[in-house]
């Protein structure tokens, strides 16, 4: 099992920036098949924001392409989400996720961090 602790959320004005961190323990992130950031706004389903695989492949939701950047620091065992040009519609609770490969599957979540973007 992977323990995940998110931080960095807060209140920001539209157009501003925030950087979220996800500190992992219990497993080295370079060995985790995929790590991702998801978000859930009130009344909406949880959605993928960005993900990075152990091989370095990255994908983003269309709504955040060009504004958000996912990265990882294997030494600090931490995954980051740099969020620029924030919009009110980015307001949500952001969750970090660690998912194993099919032959060693696990699906672990952090507690979430609130991001609020004011207009």
N, C-alpha and C positions, 0 to 999 in steps of 0.2 A: 504494500500500500504506500502511496505517495501522499505526504502531507503538504498542503499548499496554503500559503498565507499571502493574501493580496494586501497592497497598500498603495497610497498615492491618490486616492479619490478625493473629491471635494467639490466646491462650488466655484464655477468660473463663468466669466461672461462670454457670450458668443464671439467667436474669433480667437479666443484664447487657447492655451495649451495646457495639457496635463500629461504626466508620465506615470503610468501604473507599473508596479513591480509585483512579481509573483515569486516568492522564495519557496523553493522546494526542499523537502527533506525525506529521507527514506529510500531515495534512489537518485542516482546522478541523472541530470536532465539529458545528457548526451545519449543515454541509453533508453530514454523514453521514446516510444514510437512517434508520438505526436503530442505537442503541447499547444493549447489554444486559449484564446480569450473569447468569451461569450458575453452577451449582455441580455438583460431582460428588463423591459420597460413595463410600467403598470398596465395590466390588462392585455399584455402581449406575450407571445411565446418567446422562450429563450432562443437566441439566434447566434450563429457563429459570426465573430468579428474578424478574427485573424488566427492563423495557425501556422506552426512551423514543425516540420518533421525532423527526425534524427538525422536525416540526410541533408537537411538544410532547405528543403522545398518549402516555399511560403505561399499561402493564398490568403486573399482578403475578400470580405464582402464587398460587393460593388459600391455600396453606400459609403464606404470609408477609403476606397482606393485613392491614393494620392494625398491623403490626409493623415492616415495612421501608419505606423511602422512597428512591426513586431521584431524583437531581437532577443538574443539570449547571451548570457555570460556563463560559460561552463565552469569557470573557477568559482564564481559566487553562487553557482547553482540557481540562477535566477533568470526568469523570462520577463521581458519588459514590453509595454505597449506605449509608444509615444503617440500622443494624440494632438494634432494641430488643427487649426481652423475649425474649432469645435462649433457645433450647431445645437440649438435647443433639442432637436430630434435625437441627439446623441445621449440625452439624459436617460440613465438606466443604472441598474446594478450590474457591475462588471464582474464576471467570474473567471477564474483560471481553471483550466482543465488539463489533466494528464491522462493519456490513453495508451494502453499497451497494444501490441500487435495481436493478431488473432490467435497465435499459438501460446500467448502469455497475456491474456486479456485482463485489463483492469481499467477502471474509469473513475478517476478521483477528481473531486471538486474542492475548491476553496470556499470560504464563507462569503465572499463577495465584497466589493467596495462600491460605494455610491458615487456616481458622477452626475452632477447637476449643472446644466448649462443654461444660464439665464439670457433672455433676449434683450 
